[in-house]
Amino acid sequence: MYPYLTPRKSEYPPVTVPQNAVDPRFSQIINRASFMPPLQQSMTRVSSIDPRFNPSTSQFARTDAWGTGALPPKSGMNNFAPMTEEKPESAFAKTCSKMSSSKMLFLLIGLIICGIPLAVMTTLWVSSRSSSSITGTTTTGYSSSSASLSTQCYAYSSLTDQYRVLANGYTCNTGSYDTSLTAGWYRISGLAGTQLIMTSPSSTCTCGISYPGWFNGSLPTSAGTLTTGNVCFFTGSTCGFSLSPISVINCNGYYVWYLLPTTSSSYRYCTQA
């Protein structure tokens, strides 16, 4: 009837106990067990071993399988309260919340004090850059009006032959011939001087050629303007032979000429500094 009890061998001989001498506690247990259903009897036996399995106690219904804590109520298993998402504050907002009004005031004053010298230095730097740009433009002979100059002021060929300079006094057949020129825009520079001579020479066989040529026209006075004339060659007379049209552009500091190739190796454009 009590399977959890381990039988032991007694040192004394068995004694027959009369039925009337049974312990009243055992009689009470027997009488109670005779009226219990089999399942309840087994539960009674188990509960007598471990009180955690006693159905009469509330501990059996309210503890988990390991007996470590109370189980949640059945009605609240899935009824969790909705979680509200908290938006994290930005680092700037946290910093501002920790700063007092006096600290904010000192920070603002510091920014103003540092900002004024920075603004002054930036203004001075921009002004110096502007003035240096103007100075560089004046030195190289360009100005703001250079934006209106034609492409001929930048796309040209150069004449640098020193033998065509009138002041050098070269006589006939010295240097190259202008029959090899291609019609187009030329800038007279370097040892050749800066422009064509504007008056007729007084003799032949000068400028390194038999018949020197000179520009019969006027030079443009304003930057970006153009004038057109002709070149006369001194052959013993002031304009014994001529070529036209010969044009010249004022490129704000220098001239660019539209020249034609000569028809004979005896003719050459004569220049001056």
C-alpha positions as a Markdown table, in Angstrom:
| # | Residue | x | y | z |
|---|---|---|---|---|
| 1 | Met | 0.0 | 0.0 | 0.0 |
| 2 | Tyr | 3.0 | 2.3 | 0.5 |
| 3 | Pro | 5.3 | 1.6 | -2.4 |
| 4 | Tyr | 7.7 | 4.3 | -1.5 |
| 5 | Leu | 8.7 | 2.5 | 1.7 |
| 6 | Thr | 11.7 | 0.3 | 1.4 |
| 7 | Pro | 11.3 | -3.0 | 3.2 |
| 8 | Arg | 13.9 | -3.7 | 5.7 |
| 9 | Lys | 14.7 | -7.0 | 7.4 |
| 10 | Ser | 13.8 | -6.7 | 11.1 |
| 11 | Glu | 15.9 | -8.2 | 13.8 |
| 12 | Tyr | 12.8 | -9.3 | 15.6 |
| 13 | Pro | 10.5 | -12.1 | 14.7 |
| 14 | Pro | 7.2 | -11.2 | 13.1 |
| 15 | Val | 4.4 | -10.6 | 15.5 |
| 16 | Thr | 0.7 | -11.2 | 14.7 |
| 17 | Val | -1.3 | -8.1 | 15.5 |
| 18 | Pro | -5.0 | -8.5 | 16.1 |
| 19 | Gln | -7.2 | -6.6 | 13.7 |
| 20 | Asn | -8.7 | -4.5 | 16.4 |
| 21 | Ala | -5.2 | -3.4 | 17.4 |
| 22 | Val | -4.5 | -1.6 | 14.1 |
| 23 | Asp | -3.2 | 2.0 | 14.5 |
| 24 | Pro | -6.2 | 4.3 | 14.2 |
| 25 | Arg | -4.3 | 6.5 | 11.7 |
| 26 | Phe | -4.0 | 3.6 | 9.3 |
| 27 | Ser | -7.6 | 2.7 | 9.7 |
| 28 | Gln | -8.5 | 6.2 | 8.8 |
| 29 | Ile | -6.4 | 6.1 | 5.6 |
| 30 | Ile | -7.9 | 2.7 | 4.6 |
| 31 | Asn | -11.4 | 3.9 | 5.1 |
| 32 | Arg | -10.8 | 7.0 | 3.1 |
| 33 | Ala | -9.1 | 5.1 | 0.3 |
| 34 | Ser | -12.0 | 2.6 | -0.1 |
| 35 | Phe | -14.4 | 5.4 | -1.2 |
| 36 | Met | -11.9 | 7.2 | -3.7 |
| 37 | Pro | -11.8 | 6.5 | -7.4 |
| 38 | Pro | -8.7 | 4.8 | -8.5 |
| 39 | Leu | -7.2 | 7.9 | -10.1 |
| 40 | Gln | -7.9 | 9.9 | -6.9 |
| 41 | Gln | -6.3 | 7.2 | -4.9 |
| 42 | Ser | -3.2 | 7.3 | -7.0 |
| 43 | Met | -3.0 | 11.0 | -6.7 |
| 44 | Thr | -3.5 | 10.7 | -3.0 |
| 45 | Arg | -0.6 | 8.4 | -2.8 |
| 46 | Val | 1.6 | 10.6 | -4.9 |
| 47 | Ser | 0.6 | 13.7 | -3.0 |
| 48 | Ser | 1.5 | 12.0 | 0.2 |
| 49 | Ile | 5.0 | 11.6 | -1.2 |
| 50 | Asp | 5.5 | 15.1 | -2.6 |
| 51 | Pro | 3.3 | 18.1 | -1.6 |
| 52 | Arg | 3.9 | 19.8 | -5.0 |
| 53 | Phe | 1.6 | 17.2 | -6.6 |
| 54 | Asn | -1.2 | 17.7 | -4.1 |
| 55 | Pro | -4.3 | 18.8 | -6.2 |
| 56 | Ser | -5.8 | 20.4 | -3.1 |
| 57 | Thr | -3.1 | 23.0 | -3.0 |
| 58 | Ser | -3.0 | 26.1 | -5.1 |
| 59 | Gln | 0.7 | 25.6 | -5.6 |
| 60 | Phe | 0.2 | 22.7 | -8.1 |
| 61 | Ala | -2.0 | 24.9 | -10.3 |
| 62 | Arg | 0.1 | 28.0 | -10.1 |
| 63 | Thr | 3.7 | 26.7 | -10.6 |
| 64 | Asp | 5.5 | 25.7 | -13.7 |
| 65 | Ala | 7.0 | 22.2 | -14.3 |
| 66 | Trp | 10.1 | 23.0 | -12.4 |
| 67 | Gly | 8.4 | 24.7 | -9.5 |
| 68 | Thr | 10.5 | 27.8 | -9.8 |
| 69 | Gly | 7.8 | 30.5 | -10.2 |
| 70 | Ala | 4.2 | 31.2 | -10.9 |
| 71 | Leu | 2.7 | 30.7 | -14.3 |
| 72 | Pro | 1.1 | 33.6 | -16.1 |
| 73 | Pro | -2.7 | 33.7 | -16.2 |
| 74 | Lys | -4.4 | 32.0 | -19.1 |
| 75 | Ser | -6.3 | 35.1 | -20.1 |
| 76 | Gly | -3.2 | 37.2 | -20.3 |
| 77 | Met | -0.9 | 34.9 | -22.3 |
| 78 | Asn | -1.3 | 36.8 | -25.6 |
| 79 | Asn | -2.6 | 40.1 | -24.2 |
| 80 | Phe | 0.7 | 42.0 | -24.2 |
| 81 | Ala | 0.5 | 45.7 | -24.0 |
| 82 | Pro | 1.5 | 47.4 | -27.3 |
| 83 | Met | 5.0 | 48.7 | -27.2 |
| 84 | Thr | 5.4 | 52.3 | -28.1 |
| 85 | Glu | 8.5 | 53.1 | -30.2 |
| 86 | Glu | 10.5 | 55.9 | -28.7 |
| 87 | Lys | 12.3 | 58.1 | -31.1 |
| 88 | Pro | 15.9 | 58.5 | -30.1 |
| 89 | Glu | 17.0 | 62.1 | -29.6 |
| 90 | Ser | 19.7 | 63.5 | -31.8 |
| 91 | Ala | 23.1 | 64.2 | -30.3 |
| 92 | Phe | 22.6 | 67.9 | -30.9 |
| 93 | Ala | 19.3 | 67.9 | -29.0 |
| 94 | Lys | 20.8 | 65.9 | -26.1 |
| 95 | Thr | 23.7 | 68.4 | -26.0 |
| 96 | Cys | 21.4 | 71.4 | -26.0 |
| 97 | Ser | 19.3 | 69.9 | -23.2 |
| 98 | Lys | 22.3 | 69.5 | -21.0 |
| 99 | Met | 23.5 | 73.0 | -21.6 |
| 100 | Ser | 22.3 | 75.8 | -19.5 |
| 101 | Ser | 21.2 | 79.2 | -20.8 |
| 102 | Ser | 24.5 | 80.8 | -19.6 |
| 103 | Lys | 26.6 | 78.2 | -21.5 |
| 104 | Met | 24.5 | 78.8 | -24.7 |
| 105 | Leu | 25.1 | 82.5 | -24.3 |
| 106 | Phe | 28.8 | 82.1 | -24.0 |
| 107 | Leu | 28.9 | 79.8 | -27.0 |
| 108 | Leu | 27.0 | 82.3 | -29.1 |
| 109 | Ile | 29.3 | 85.1 | -28.1 |
| 110 | Gly | 32.4 | 82.9 | -28.9 |
| 111 | Leu | 31.0 | 82.2 | -32.4 |
| 112 | Ile | 30.4 | 85.9 | -33.1 |
| 113 | Ile | 33.9 | 86.8 | -31.9 |
| 114 | Cys | 35.5 | 84.1 | -34.1 |
| 115 | Gly | 33.3 | 84.9 | -37.1 |
| 116 | Ile | 34.1 | 88.6 | -37.4 |
| 117 | Pro | 37.9 | 88.1 | -38.0 |
| 118 | Leu | 37.1 | 85.3 | -40.4 |
| 119 | Ala | 34.8 | 87.5 | -42.4 |
| 120 | Val | 37.3 | 90.3 | -42.5 |
| 121 | Met | 40.1 | 88.0 | -43.6 |
| 122 | Thr | 37.9 | 86.5 | -46.3 |
| 123 | Thr | 37.0 | 90.0 | -47.6 |
| 124 | Leu | 40.7 | 91.0 | -47.7 |
| 125 | Trp | 41.7 | 87.9 | -49.5 |
| 126 | Val | 39.0 | 88.4 | -52.2 |
| 127 | Ser | 40.0 | 92.0 | -52.6 |
| 128 | Ser | 43.7 | 91.1 | -53.0 |
| 129 | Arg | 42.8 | 88.4 | -55.6 |
| 130 | Ser | 40.8 | 90.9 | -57.5 |
| 131 | Ser | 43.6 | 93.6 | -57.5 |
| 132 | Ser | 46.2 | 91.0 | -58.5 |
| 133 | Ser | 44.0 | 89.9 | -61.4 |
| 134 | Ile | 43.7 | 93.6 | -62.6 |
| 135 | Thr | 47.4 | 94.2 | -62.2 |
| 136 | Gly | 48.2 | 91.1 | -64.2 |
| 137 | Thr | 45.8 | 92.1 | -66.9 |
| 138 | Thr | 47.4 | 95.6 | -67.2 |
| 139 | Thr | 50.9 | 94.2 | -67.4 |
| 140 | Thr | 50.1 | 91.7 | -70.2 |
| 141 | Gly | 48.3 | 94.4 | -72.2 |
| 142 | Tyr | 44.8 | 92.9 | -71.7 |
| 143 | Ser | 41.8 | 94.4 | -70.1 |
| 144 | Ser | 38.1 | 93.7 | -69.5 |
| 145 | Ser | 37.5 | 94.7 | -73.1 |
| 146 | Ser | 39.5 | 91.7 | -74.2 |
| 147 | Ala | 36.4 | 89.6 | -73.9 |
| 148 | Ser | 35.0 | 91.4 | -77.0 |
| 149 | Leu | 38.2 | 90.8 | -79.1 |
| 150 | Ser | 37.8 | 88.7 | -82.2 |
| 151 | Thr | 39.4 | 85.3 | -82.6 |
| 152 | Gln | 42.1 | 86.8 | -84.9 |
| 153 | Cys | 43.8 | 88.3 | -81.8 |
| 154 | Tyr | 44.5 | 84.8 | -80.6 |
| 155 | Ala | 44.7 | 82.7 | -83.8 |
| 156 | Tyr | 47.5 | 84.1 | -85.9 |
| 157 | Ser | 51.0 | 83.3 | -87.4 |
| 158 | Ser | 54.1 | 85.3 | -86.6 |
| 159 | Leu | 56.7 | 87.2 | -88.6 |
| 160 | Thr | 60.0 | 87.4 | -86.8 |
| 161 | Asp | 62.4 | 88.0 | -89.7 |
| 162 | Gln | 65.0 | 90.6 | -88.7 |
| 163 | Tyr | 66.0 | 91.3 | -92.3 |
| 164 | Arg | 62.7 | 93.1 | -93.1 |
| 165 | Val | 63.3 | 95.8 | -90.4 |
| 166 | Leu | 63.9 | 99.2 | -92.1 |
| 167 | Ala | 66.3 | 100.4 | -89.4 |
| 168 | Asn | 68.6 | 97.4 | -89.8 |
| 169 | Gly | 69.6 | 98.7 | -93.3 |
| 170 | Tyr | 69.8 | 95.3 | -95.0 |
| 171 | Thr | 70.3 | 95.5 | -98.8 |
| 172 | Cys | 68.8 | 93.5 | -101.6 |
| 173 | Asn | 68.1 | 89.8 | -101.6 |
| 174 | Thr | 68.7 | 89.2 | -97.8 |
| 175 | Gly | 66.4 | 86.7 | -96.0 |
| 176 | Ser | 63.4 | 84.8 | -97.1 |
| 177 | Tyr | 60.9 | 85.9 | -99.7 |
| 178 | Asp | 57.3 | 86.8 | -99.0 |
| 179 | Thr | 56.0 | 84.8 | -102.0 |
| 180 | Ser | 56.0 | 81.8 | -99.6 |
| 181 | Leu | 53.4 | 83.5 | -97.3 |
| 182 | Thr | 49.8 | 82.1 | -97.1 |
| 183 | Ala | 47.0 | 84.6 | -97.0 |
| 184 | Gly | 46.0 | 85.0 | -93.4 |
| 185 | Trp | 46.5 | 86.9 | -90.1 |
| 186 | Tyr | 50.0 | 87.6 | -88.9 |
| 187 | Arg | 51.5 | 89.3 | -85.9 |
| 188 | Ile | 54.8 | 91.1 | -86.3 |
| 189 | Ser | 56.9 | 90.3 | -83.3 |
| 190 | Gly | 60.4 | 89.5 | -82.0 |
| 191 | Leu | 63.3 | 90.7 | -84.2 |
| 192 | Ala | 60.9 | 91.8 | -86.9 |
| 193 | Gly | 59.5 | 94.7 | -84.8 |
| 194 | Thr | 55.8 | 95.3 | -84.1 |
| 195 | Gln | 54.2 | 96.7 | -87.2 |
| 196 | Leu | 54.5 | 97.6 | -90.9 |
| 197 | Ile | 56.1 | 100.9 | -91.8 |
| 198 | Met | 53.5 | 103.6 | -92.3 |
| 199 | Thr | 55.4 | 105.8 | -94.8 |
| 200 | Ser | 57.1 | 105.2 | -98.1 |
| 201 | Pro | 60.9 | 104.4 | -98.1 |
| 202 | Ser | 63.1 | 106.8 | -100.0 |
| 203 | Ser | 65.1 | 104.2 | -101.9 |
| 204 | Thr | 64.9 | 100.7 | -103.3 |
| 205 | Cys | 67.1 | 97.7 | -102.2 |
| 206 | Thr | 66.3 | 98.2 | -98.5 |
| 207 | Cys | 64.6 | 96.0 | -95.9 |
| 208 | Gly | 66.7 | 93.2 | -97.5 |
| 209 | Ile | 64.7 | 93.3 | -100.7 |
| 210 | Ser | 64.6 | 95.2 | -104.0 |
| 211 | Tyr | 61.1 | 96.8 | -103.5 |
| 212 | Pro | 60.0 | 97.3 | -99.9 |
| 213 | Gly | 56.3 | 97.6 | -99.0 |
| 214 | Trp | 54.6 | 100.0 | -96.6 |
| 215 | Phe | 51.1 | 100.2 | -95.3 |
| 216 | Asn | 49.0 | 102.9 | -97.0 |
| 217 | Gly | 46.2 | 103.4 | -94.4 |
| 218 | Ser | 45.6 | 104.2 | -90.7 |
| 219 | Leu | 45.9 | 102.1 | -87.6 |
| 220 | Pro | 42.8 | 101.4 | -85.4 |
| 221 | Thr | 43.0 | 103.3 | -82.2 |
| 222 | Ser | 40.4 | 101.3 | -80.1 |
| 223 | Ala | 40.8 | 97.7 | -78.8 |
| 224 | Gly | 38.9 | 95.3 | -81.0 |
| 225 | Thr | 38.5 | 97.7 | -83.9 |
| 226 | Leu | 39.7 | 97.0 | -87.5 |
| 227 | Thr | 40.8 | 99.2 | -90.4 |
| 228 | Thr | 41.5 | 98.3 | -94.0 |
| 229 | Gly | 44.0 | 99.7 | -96.5 |
| 230 | Asn | 46.6 | 98.5 | -99.0 |
| 231 | Val | 50.3 | 97.9 | -99.1 |
| 232 | Cys | 52.3 | 100.0 | -101.6 |
| 233 | Phe | 55.8 | 98.8 | -102.8 |
| 234 | Phe | 58.4 | 101.4 | -103.5 |
| 235 | Thr | 59.8 | 100.7 | -107.0 |
| 236 | Gly | 61.3 | 104.1 | -107.7 |
| 237 | Ser | 57.9 | 105.6 | -107.3 |
| 238 | Thr | 55.9 | 105.9 | -104.1 |
| 239 | Cys | 53.4 | 103.2 | -105.0 |
| 240 | Gly | 54.7 | 101.5 | -108.1 |
| 241 | Phe | 52.9 | 98.2 | -107.1 |
| 242 | Ser | 50.2 | 97.5 | -104.5 |
| 243 | Leu | 48.4 | 94.6 | -102.8 |
| 244 | Ser | 44.9 | 94.9 | -101.2 |
| 245 | Pro | 43.0 | 94.4 | -99.1 |
| 246 | Ile | 45.3 | 94.6 | -96.2 |
| 247 | Ser | 43.6 | 94.8 | -92.8 |
| 248 | Val | 44.8 | 95.4 | -89.3 |
| 249 | Ile | 43.1 | 94.8 | -85.9 |
| 250 | Asn | 43.9 | 96.5 | -82.6 |
| 251 | Cys | 44.2 | 93.7 | -80.1 |
| 252 | Asn | 44.7 | 96.0 | -77.1 |
| 253 | Gly | 48.4 | 96.2 | -77.0 |
| 254 | Tyr | 49.5 | 94.7 | -80.3 |
| 255 | Tyr | 48.3 | 94.6 | -83.9 |
| 256 | Val | 47.4 | 91.6 | -86.0 |
| 257 | Trp | 47.6 | 92.1 | -89.8 |
| 258 | Tyr | 45.8 | 90.3 | -92.7 |
| 259 | Leu | 48.6 | 89.9 | -95.4 |
| 260 | Leu | 48.7 | 88.4 | -98.9 |
| 261 | Pro | 51.6 | 86.6 | -100.5 |
| 262 | Thr | 53.6 | 88.8 | -102.9 |
| 263 | Thr | 53.5 | 88.0 | -106.6 |
| 264 | Ser | 57.3 | 88.3 | -107.0 |
| 265 | Ser | 60.4 | 87.6 | -104.9 |
| 266 | Ser | 61.4 | 91.2 | -105.5 |
| 267 | Tyr | 58.7 | 92.5 | -103.1 |
| 268 | Arg | 58.7 | 92.3 | -99.3 |
| 269 | Tyr | 56.7 | 93.8 | -96.4 |
| 270 | Cys | 59.0 | 96.3 | -94.6 |
| 271 | Thr | 58.6 | 96.6 | -90.8 |
| 272 | Gln | 59.6 | 98.8 | -87.8 |
| 273 | Ala | 59.8 | 98.5 | -84.0 |
